[in-house]
Amino acid sequence: MIIKFNEVLIKGYKVGKCLCGKRRSKTKIFTQTLNPFNKNEDGTICTRDDILLKLAIEKNEWLKEQIYCKNCDMPSYWGLTSEQREFYDKNGKDATIKKFFLI
């Protein structure tokens, strides 16, 4: 038995500069389905509007992230300044990228 659920989707598009200086664009599709297992925090079944709101929030978070090339290498640990290495040691890679390398 195959059951197909309706899909709700939002397409996201962003343009920006990579850390290497090249201009890049990214596209991503955010999707969820309308089904009885997709529930809100209070236990009610998500409606189409609820799902669209969740997807819009997810899309906005994605739009805030830095664009970077797949071919570009992030600076290695020893390529960072001493201040950046200390910050990296305390907070990890993602926090370091957001703090020091956003253009």
C-alpha positions as CSV (number, residue, x, y, z in Angstrom):
1,M,0.0,0.0,0.0
2,I,1.4,3.4,-1.0
3,I,0.2,6.6,0.5
4,K,1.2,9.9,-1.1
5,F,1.0,13.1,0.9
6,N,0.8,16.6,-0.5
7,E,4.1,18.5,-0.5
8,V,4.5,22.1,0.6
9,L,7.7,23.8,-0.6
10,I,9.4,27.2,-0.7
11,K,12.4,28.0,-2.9
12,G,15.3,30.1,-1.6
13,Y,17.8,31.9,-3.6
14,K,20.8,33.9,-2.4
15,V,23.8,35.7,-4.0
16,G,27.0,36.8,-2.3
17,K,30.7,36.7,-2.3
18,C,32.8,33.7,-1.2
19,L,35.6,34.2,1.2
20,C,38.0,34.0,-1.8
21,G,36.2,37.0,-3.4
22,K,34.3,35.1,-6.1
23,R,30.6,36.0,-6.6
24,R,28.4,32.9,-6.0
25,S,24.7,32.1,-6.0
26,K,22.9,29.3,-4.2
27,T,19.4,27.8,-4.6
28,K,17.8,25.6,-2.1
29,I,14.3,24.1,-1.8
30,F,12.7,23.8,1.7
31,T,10.0,21.2,1.8
32,Q,7.6,19.4,4.2
33,T,4.5,17.3,3.6
34,L,1.0,17.6,4.8
35,N,0.5,14.4,6.8
36,P,-1.0,13.3,10.1
37,F,2.5,12.7,11.6
38,N,3.6,16.3,11.0
39,K,2.5,18.0,14.2
40,N,2.9,21.3,16.0
41,E,4.4,21.6,19.5
42,D,1.0,21.4,21.1
43,G,0.2,18.1,19.3
44,T,-2.2,19.4,16.7
45,I,-1.7,18.4,13.0
46,C,0.1,21.1,11.0
47,T,-1.9,23.0,8.5
48,R,-0.5,24.3,5.2
49,D,-0.1,27.8,6.8
50,D,1.7,26.3,9.8
51,I,4.1,24.5,7.4
52,L,4.7,27.6,5.3
53,L,5.6,29.6,8.5
54,K,8.1,26.9,9.5
55,L,9.6,26.8,6.1
56,A,9.9,30.6,5.9
57,I,11.7,30.6,9.3
58,E,14.1,27.9,8.0
59,K,14.7,29.8,4.8
60,N,15.5,33.0,6.6
61,E,18.1,31.2,8.7
62,W,19.6,29.8,5.6
63,L,19.7,33.2,3.9
64,K,21.8,34.6,6.8
65,E,24.5,32.0,6.4
66,Q,27.7,32.9,4.5
67,I,28.1,31.7,0.9
68,Y,31.3,29.8,0.1
69,C,32.6,27.8,-2.9
70,K,32.9,24.1,-2.7
71,N,36.4,24.4,-4.3
72,C,37.7,27.1,-1.9
73,D,39.5,25.9,1.1
74,M,38.8,27.6,4.4
75,P,42.0,28.8,6.1
76,S,43.7,26.0,8.0
77,Y,44.1,26.2,11.8
78,W,47.6,27.6,11.4
79,G,46.5,30.1,8.8
80,L,44.4,31.8,11.4
81,T,45.7,34.7,13.6
82,S,46.4,33.9,17.2
83,E,43.2,35.6,18.3
84,Q,41.2,33.6,15.8
85,R,42.9,30.3,16.9
86,E,42.0,31.1,20.5
87,F,38.4,31.8,19.5
88,Y,38.3,28.6,17.4
89,D,39.6,26.5,20.4
90,K,36.8,27.8,22.6
91,N,33.9,27.9,20.2
92,G,34.6,25.7,17.2
93,K,34.7,26.1,13.4
94,D,31.1,27.4,12.8
95,A,31.4,30.2,15.3
96,T,34.9,31.2,14.0
97,I,33.6,31.4,10.4
98,K,30.6,33.6,11.4
99,K,32.7,35.9,13.6
100,F,35.9,36.4,11.5
101,F,35.1,35.6,7.9
102,L,31.7,37.2,7.1
103,I,32.0,39.7,4.3
